[in-house]
Amino acid sequence: MSTINLKITGMTCEHCVRAATKALEGVSGVDKAEVTLTPGSAVVHGAADPQQLIAAVKEEGYDAEVQG
């Protein structure tokens, strides 16, 4: 199982965290997503395409990028 770290911007509350978590966990190949409001990040466990993860977060209205 791999781990992908994302930086997520635009989240302002716990509702945002839940929405981003649900979006990430809805992507094929994701086993679990751990999203934190501060500093605005996500750790995604599983074998998912990083571009699909970013697209899922953007559909919820937030920006995301892969962190190396």
C-alpha positions, -999 to 999 in steps of 0.1 A, spaced: 0 0 0 13 34 -9 9 68 8 2 101 -10 6 134 8 -16 163 -4 -16 200 5 -52 212 5 -61 249 6 -94 265 10 -107 245 40 -121 266 68 -139 243 92 -145 207 102 -173 204 76 -147 211 50 -125 184 65 -153 159 63 -162 168 27 -126 165 16 -122 132 34 -154 118 18 -143 129 -16 -109 113 -13 -122 81 1 -146 79 -29 -117 77 -53 -110 42 -66 -80 26 -48 -82 47 -17 -83 26 15 -83 55 39 -78 93 39 -67 114 69 -75 151 64 -64 178 88 -76 214 88 -44 228 101 -21 230 82 -45 219 54 -32 185 44 -42 149 37 -25 116 39 -41 91 15 -35 54 19 -40 30 -10 -31 28 -47 -48 58 -62 -39 81 -91 -28 114 -76 -45 134 -104 -78 117 -95 -73 127 -58 -67 163 -68 -97 163 -91 -119 149 -63 -108 176 -39 -113 203 -65 -149 191 -71 -156 199 -35 -143 234 -40 -108 232 -25 -74 233 -42 -49 204 -38 -14 195 -48 8 166 -42 35 172 -16 68 154 -21 
